[in-house]
Amino acid sequence: DAGVIQSPRHEVTEMGQEVTLRCKLISGHNSLFWYRQTMMRGLELLIYFNNNVPIDDSGMPEDRFSAKMPNASFSTLKIQPSEPRDSAVYFCASSLTTSGGKYEQYFGPGTRLTVT
Amino acid sequence: QQQVKQSPQSLIVQKGGISIINCAYENTAFDYFPWYQQFPGKGPALLIAIRPDVSEKKEGRFTISFNKSAKQFSLHIMDSQPGDSATYFCAASSGLTGANNLFFGTGTRLTVIP
């Protein structure tokens, strides 16, 4: 089975440009999590969805960040406009949430974003 | 506010030694405590997990010890190997609200010296 798929793996862009990160969930999973990882702040949860519905977006840094799930298996994280401080590795994770679920999250390989 | 506190930040162990990483939490609603392992350039991967109805869980060389009254849990890596060198994250979650999000510790960078 394919794991979580993220694209691109690396992105280098200039300040002010729009950046779109993509994630494909594991087949059959219904929860999607976006994380950001930096040396200074560690692993931060940005937003998560359950059955395509955003449940908690309190971790989204500011209005420049937006996330969508246009269908049950795919999500995008958009940064517009991007800033150098957005440079980080962005992970998405996939999970199957059921009542009394196991909460196991499976992480993708990440997108390393560099904003110059 | 950090929901899960992890220590130490970094750890150096000789090959064959025991690596111990500790975590503490405050939220008594947490009922699932996983540990994730992350190698450079990779995403975190689930290593082992425990629920509070048991005090210990062992899988191969990896053991979680759980102390519900102290609200602490730890990862023990027996016979540590250079291939275990990675960053380890503890985490916690609660199913009471129906949410599925994990609260992660800040990570421990483990280096096992040959």
Contacts between the chains, C-beta under 8 A, distances in Angstrom:
chain1	res1	chain2	res2	distance
A	4	B	43	7.6
A	31	B	100	5.2
A	33	B	101	6.8
A	42	B	104	7.0
A	42	B	106	4.6
A	42	B	107	5.7
A	43	B	44	7.3
A	43	B	89	6.5
A	43	B	104	4.8
A	43	B	107	7.1
A	45	B	101	6.0
A	45	B	102	7.6
A	45	B	103	8.0
A	45	B	104	7.8
A	48	B	100	7.4
A	48	B	101	5.5
A	50	B	99	8.0
A	50	B	100	6.7
A	55	B	99	6.5
A	55	B	101	7.7
A	56	B	99	7.2
A	56	B	101	6.5
A	91	B	43	5.2
A	91	B	44	7.5
A	93	B	43	7.6
A	95	B	100	5.7
A	97	B	100	4.4
A	99	B	98	7.7
A	100	B	95	6.3
A	101	B	95	6.7
A	101	B	100	6.4
A	102	B	32	7.5
A	103	B	32	4.8
A	103	B	34	7.5
A	103	B	93	4.6
A	103	B	95	7.0
A	103	B	100	5.4
A	103	B	102	6.7
A	104	B	34	7.2
A	104	B	46	5.7
A	104	B	49	7.3
A	105	B	46	7.3
A	105	B	100	8.0
A	105	B	102	6.1
A	106	B	46	7.3
A	107	B	36	7.9
A	107	B	43	3.3
A	107	B	44	5.0
A	107	B	45	6.7
A	108	B	43	5.5
A	109	B	41	8.0
A	109	B	42	6.4
A	109	B	43	5.4
A	110	B	42	7.6
A	110	B	43	5.3
